[in-house]
Amino acid sequence: MKLLVERDVLAEAVTWAVRGLSSRPAVPVLAGVLLDAGPDGLTLSAFDYEVSAKVTVDAQVDEPGQVLVLGRLLAEISRSLPAKPVTISADGNKVEVTCGSSRFSLHQMPTADYPTLPTSPEATGSVEGDVFTQAVAQVAIAADKGDTLPILTGVRVEIDGDKLSLLATDRYRLALRELTWNPSTSDAEHVALIPARTLLDTAKALGASGSVQVALGSAAGGEGLVGFEAGQRRTTTRLLDGEYPKVTSIFPTSVDTVAVIQTSALADAVKRVSLVAERNTPVRLRFTDGQVAIEAGQGDDAQASEAVEATLTGPELEIAFNPQFLLDGLGAIGTAYARLSFTQPSRPAVLSGQAEAEGDADESYRYVLMPVRFAS
């Protein structure tokens, strides 16, 4: 094998392909990236039995062939090379990487031992990349980061015709994003549970490529998988098994109090006040006509308070939240104003966005916060 490829093209492709590889794989060859030089250019593949990635880039192929080298090492090397064309060639059991006066000789791993990448299911539909990236980021923040309940580490994706819903919860908060997408068939119906961390990485990596193709459902070699494709990049990941809890019942069926606050002002105030909040202690929000007072700390401990202008509709109330969970929601809504809807101080509150202070709520994204009980 021998080929010539632009340094930036190689660096970007290798970095994307190997982003999910483990530093300590169960099988040594799973630390590798497969380079396949052919008529279409250079194709790079990586697979760890959970997540697969494949990308094809333009390259001048003088001698077609296939080699397997350590993925993370090649990524580090390619990023450090000077801004000149890169030559990659196989020489015996070595792979030579040359760029200007820089030369690297890498050990060639046995390609015969490398597993075959899974086949993605048939395309279910497509969604705009920027919308997809934002939606996944808004929901993934609420997924469980631990492993006590593995099913809660996933994002539940439901497809019903042209409606795509993303849902995640860690039992203390819940995030739901609904959007319109382009299904392959008008009667498409699918439900899948995708690992949140993998979905978030995939959305960030593919979102800038325009439209993202999503493939769910059964297919030869594709059952239990979800596939994503944008441009010349393709990736699959295994779905999580199990029945996701019916958590949508947490959404309040009625609202007694609604507060509208400038998002940045509330977020900045919560950040400042929570500086004195010790680990796992809440910030208290007291909503009165015209303002919300944010407080933290009590007794002999450090204390802080700040007031932010707010428009209140309904009875006044006081409620407490985990400050980081509240900040996560405020950072995710993506609108100039935040709308908080309440029933009682002991019941979940719903955070949504508003473009204007007097406008309508944008309920395509809703973030439910469980309150923290506090002494009166």
N, C-alpha and C positions, 0 to 999 in steps of 0.2 A: 504494500500500500504506500502511496505517495500522493500528497495533496498540498495545495497552497490556499490559505484562508486569511482573511483580514483579522488582525489581532482583536479589535473590539467585538467583532462578530463571534469569534471563538470564545472569548471571555464571557460574554453575555450568555451564550448558549450553554456552556459547561456549567456556569454558576446556576442557571435555572434548572438544568437536568439533575444535578446532584444535590439540590437544596434539601431533599428529605432523607438523604442517605445517613445511616447510623455510623458513628465513629467506631463502634464495636459490633459489627454485624455477626449474626450467628454462623454464617458461611462466608469465608474470605472473599469469594468472587462478588458478593453483594456490595462490597465497598467499591466496586469498579464502575466505570462508565464505558459503554460499548460505542466505539467509533466505527461507523460503516460508511466507507467512501464508495460512491456509485454514480450513475448517470445523473441523478437528481441533486448531487452535491454531497454534503457531509451530514449524516444523521447520527445524533447522539442519543443514547438510551440509558436509562437507569431504572432499577427495580429492586425492591426489598421485600417482596411478597405481600406488601400492604399497599404501597403506592408505586405507580409506574409513571415515568415521564419520557417523552420522546420529542425531539425537535430537529428539524431539517433546516440547514443554512446553505447559502451559496458558497461554493468552493471550486477551485480549479483542480480536478482530479486527474492526475497523470497516470496513476496505477490504482485501480480499484482494489479494495480489500477491507478487512475487518480486524480490529485490534481491541483489546480490553486492558485498560490501565486504571490505577487508583483515581477515583473521581475527585475527591477533595484536593488531592495533590495537584492534579491537572488544573483544577479551578484556580488554586493559589498561584500556580506558575503562569497561567494565561493572563491573570490580572496584573502580574508584575512585569510582564514583557514590555519592551519599548513599542512605540506606536509604529510598527512596521509589519508587513505581511509575515505570516507564520507558516513554516514548512513542517509538516508532520509525515514521517516515513517510518516503515517497519524495517528493522535490520536484525534478523535472527530472532532472539528472544527479547530484544530491546525495541523501544519506540523512541525515535529521535525527534525532539522538538527544537526547531531552530528559528530564531528571530533576530536579524541583524547579527551581532557578534555573540548573542546569548545562545547557549546550547545546553539542552537537558537530555539525559538518557534515562528513560523510564522502563521499569520491568514490565514485560508483557505477560498478563495473566491468561490462563487457558480459556479461550472462548467457548470450547466444547462444554465446559462446566456451567456456563452462564444460562440461567433459566429464560424460557421464552416469555416475552411480555404478554399479559392478558389482552384479549380482544374486547374492545369497548362495545356495549350494547348499541342498538340502533339509535340515532339521534331522536330525542324527544321534542326538542325545540331550541329556540335561541333567545338570548336576552342581551340588551346593550351592556357592554363591558363596564362602563362607569356606574350604571345603575346596579349591576350585579355586585360590584366591589363594595359600593356603599351599603347595600342591603345586608350583605354577609357580615360586614364590620359592625353594623348596628345590632345584629342579633348575636354574633359569636361572643360578645362581651358577657352575655348572661349565661353561657354554658359553664358547666362545672369544670374547675381546673384540677380537681383531685381524681382519685380512682376508686373511691368508696362505692359509688354507683356509676359504673362505666357508661350506662345508657344516657346519663345526663351530660356526658362529655360531648354529645353529638348535637347537631342541628337537625331538627325535623323539617324535611322539605316535602311539601304537598303540592301536587299539580292537579288542578281541576279546570280543564279547558285552557283558556287564556289567562287564568289566575295562578300565580305562583306565591306560595306562602312559606316563610321561614320562621321557625319557632325554636327557642332555647330557654332553659331555666336551670338554675342551680339550687332551687327550693327557696332562695331568699329574694330573688327577683326573676322576672320573666320578660322576654323581648319577643315581639311579633312584628314582622314586616310583611306586608302584602303588596304585590306589584303585578302589573300586566306584562306578559311576555308573548312570544310568538311560537305557539305549539306546532308540531308537525301535523297533528290531526286535531280537529276541533273538539273531539270527545276524549282527549288525553286525560288519563287519571293515573296518578302514581303517588306513592308515599315512600320516602326513604329517610334513613337516619345516617347522616354523614358526620364523621369525626370533625369537630369544630375547628381544631387547629389546622388540620389538613385543608379543610374548605377555605379557611381564611387565607392561608398561604397561596392556595390556587387562585383565589379571586384577586389577590394583590398582583400575582404574576401574570394573569391573563387579561385583567380588566382594561389595560391600556391598549389592547390589540383590536378594539372595536367590538364586534359582535362575538359572543361566547356561545358555542354550541354545547348543550347539555344532553347527556345520554343516560336515561334511566330505564329500568325494566329488564326483562330476561332476553338473552341472546346467546347464541352459541359461544361458549367460553366467556360470556359476560355476565352471568347470573351472580348476584351479590355484589355487583360493582356499579359505580357511577363514573361516567367519563365526561371529560371537558376538553374542548378543542377551540383554539383561537389562532388564526393564521397558520403557521407551521408548527405550532406547539400542541401537543396532545398529552393528556394525563388521565390516569384512572386511580381510583382508591376503593378499597373494600368498604362495604357498608357495615354499620354496627347491627348486631342482632338484638332482638327483644322488642317488646311492646312499650312505646313511649307513654308515660302517664298522661291522663286526660286533664291537662292543667289549664285549659282555656276557661274552665269554670271559675278560675280565680278572678277573671275580669268582673268588676262590679256591674250589676245590672241597673243600678241607679246612682245618681250623683247628688250630693247635698251642697258641696262647696267647690268652687272653681277659682283658682288663682292664676293670673297671667303675669309673668315676670320676664324682664329682659334676660335672655339666657346667659350672656357673658357676665352681666352684673351679679347674677345669682351664683354662677360658678366661681367667680373670683372671690366672692364673700365666703362661700363655703370652704374654699381652699385656705383662706386666711384664718378663719375661725377654727377649723379642724386641726390647726397646728398644735393646739393645746389639748386636743382630744387624745387620750391614751388609747393604746391598741384595743380594738373591739368595743370602744365606747362611742355612742352616737352623738350627732349634732341635733339640737332641738330647733324646730322651726315654729314660730308663733305667728300665725296669720291673723292680722287685724285689718280694718278698713284702711287702705292706702299703703300698707307696707307689710313686709315679712321680717321678723327679727330672728336672726340666726345666733344661737348660743352654744357654747361647749364648756365643759369643766364645771365643777361645783365644789363646795366645801373649802378645804384648805388647798385643793389642787389649783393649778393654773386655770384661768378662766378667760374667755373671749366672747365678744358679742358684736354684732353689726346689723344694721337695718338696711333693707333694700326696698325700693318702691315697688308696689305690687297692686294690681287691680283685683279686688275680691268680690265674688258673687256668692252669696249664701252666708251661713253662720260662721263666726270666727272659730278657729280651732288651733290646737297645738299638737304637734306630731314630731316624732324623732326617727332619724334614718341613719344607717351606716353611711358615713360621709363619702367613702370611696364609691359605693354603689350609686349614690346620688350623682356624684361627679361623672361616673361612667355614662349614666343616662343623659345627663346634660350635654356631654361631649358627643353623644351619638345622634341626637335629634336633628342637628344640622339646620336649625332655623333661628331667626333672630330672637324669637320669643318662646318661652317654655310655658306650657299649660299643665298645671297640676290639678287633678280631679280627685276629690275625697268623698267618702261617706262618713266614716268615724275615725278617730285617731288610732283605733286598734285594728282597723281594716286596711287592706292593700290600697295604695294610691296609684293612680295612673298618670304617667308623664307622656305628653305628646308635644308636637311642635305647632307653632303658629308663625306665619310670615310677618304679620303685623299685629300690633297691640290690640286692635279692634277687629281683627279678621277672624275667619273660621279656623277651627283646629284641623290640622292635617293628621288624620287618623290612619294613614297608611302605615305609620310606625307607632307602636305603643309599647311603653316600657313600664312594667308593673313593679312597684317597690313594696316589700313587706316592711311595715313599721317596726321599730324597736320599742319594746315596752320600757317605760321609765317611771320613776317615782314622782308623784305630784309634788 
